[in-house]
Amino acid sequence: MLKKTWMIFGASLLALTSAGVTAQSVHAAAEAGSTGSGDAQYNLSANTSVTSTGNYFSTTGGPASGISSAEFTIQGGQLRLIAVPDFNFSTVSIDKVVQGGTQSLLNNSVTTSGVTSKNTNAFDGNAGGLVQINDFRGVTSGWTLSLKTGGDFTTTTDGSDTITKASLAISAPTATKPTSQANIALAGSDITATGASIATAGDDQGKGQFSWTMGSTESATVNFGGENVTLKNNAVYQTPLTWTLTAAAS
């Protein structure tokens, strides 16, 4: 009877093999207290403590532990100029323009209709005085922020001359930034249509989110060089401001 049973079992196993059924892979287990030859399919590795023989972790004689891995891949972001402000220098006297002088910033709200710049060729300025740069590229060679005016200050008021001898100066000494990063100040003087660099981040600097608020009287001034021009009362003068963020060469 026993012999017959083994003959039936052998025949069944032969039939399964012939049908293409593959037996489960068997890995040699490590000796108790030693390490095994782990791979992607078998967990008993050189970094895993084995407490018993067999393809498993045994709690015999103590807790069982296995070491696996967690993984992700970093994708670098971009260098972006997020926000730039408008500048309102309030009411300027005619004698200051003609004779020369300096006018400090009032706020960041500018006229939007019937003017030469805002909503015509300068669309992006915000009324909160915010300058913001985001750099999430990872390891970088830094960046440079520059600023230039449209040259002349012009008006739509008939009979008023263009103001050609005016330049800007800006100052924002402290940035809101990641704690691990060094401070970068915004600063520039005699800013005209030629343009000027107002902030520079060196190698591996300026990473993350940097922002500056330019809403106080110390944040910006317009400087008049003095010129013989015809100006009408209540004429609103504007010039577009172009802020350019450039990635440093790597």
HUMOLIN-V599049 format. One record per residue. RES is the residue in one small letter. NEAR is the number of other ideal C-beta (glycine too) atoms within 8 Angstrom. Layout:
{{RES	NEAR} {RES	NEAR}}
This chain:
{{m	4} {l	5} {k	6} {k	7} {t	8} {w	8} {m	8} {i	8} {f	8} {g	8} {a	8} {s	8} {l	8} {l	8} {a	8} {l	8} {t	7} {s	6} {a	6} {g	4} {v	6} {t	4} {a	4} {q	4} {s	5} {v	5} {h	10} {a	6} {a	10} {a	10} {e	7} {a	8} {g	5} {s	7} {t	10} {g	14} {s	9} {g	10} {d	6} {a	3} {q	5} {y	10} {n	8} {l	13} {s	11} {a	7} {n	6} {t	14} {s	5} {v	15} {t	12} {s	10} {t	7} {g	6} {n	7} {y	5} {f	11} {s	9} {t	8} {t	6} {g	6} {g	6} {p	4} {a	8} {s	7} {g	7} {i	7} {s	5} {s	4} {a	4} {e	4} {f	4} {t	4} {i	5} {q	4} {g	7} {g	8} {q	7} {l	10} {r	8} {l	9} {i	6} {a	10} {v	10} {p	14} {d	12} {f	12} {n	10} {f	11} {s	6} {t	3} {v	10} {s	6} {i	7} {d	7} {k	11} {v	15} {v	11} {q	7} {g	7} {g	9} {t	7} {q	11} {s	9} {l	15} {l	7} {n	8} {n	15} {s	6} {v	12} {t	8} {t	6} {s	5} {g	5} {v	14} {t	9} {s	11} {k	12} {n	7} {t	7} {n	6} {a	13} {f	6} {d	5} {g	12} {n	11} {a	10} {g	9} {g	12} {l	12} {v	15} {q	11} {i	15} {n	12} {d	14} {f	9} {r	11} {g	7} {v	4} {t	15} {s	8} {g	13} {w	14} {t	11} {l	16} {s	11} {l	15} {k	13} {t	13} {g	12} {g	7} {d	9} {f	9} {t	11} {t	12} {t	8} {t	9} {d	4} {g	5} {s	9} {d	6} {t	8} {i	14} {t	7} {k	7} {a	13} {s	11} {l	15} {a	11} {i	13} {s	10} {a	13} {p	6} {t	7} {a	11} {t	8} {k	11} {p	7} {t	4} {s	4} {q	11} {a	4} {n	7} {i	12} {a	10} {l	15} {a	10} {g	12} {s	7} {d	8} {i	14} {t	10} {a	7} {t	5} {g	10} {a	11} {s	8} {i	11} {a	10} {t	9} {a	12} {g	8} {d	7} {d	8} {q	10} {g	12} {k	11} {g	10} {q	9} {f	14} {s	12} {w	12} {t	11} {m	16} {g	10} {s	6} {t	6} {e	6} {s	12} {a	12} {t	10} {v	12} {n	12} {f	15} {g	8} {g	8} {e	10} {n	3} {v	9} {t	6} {l	11} {k	8} {n	4} {n	5} {a	9} {v	10} {y	9} {q	14} {t	13} {p	9} {l	14} {t	9} {w	10} {t	9} {l	11} {t	8} {a	10} {a	12} {a	4} {s	4}}
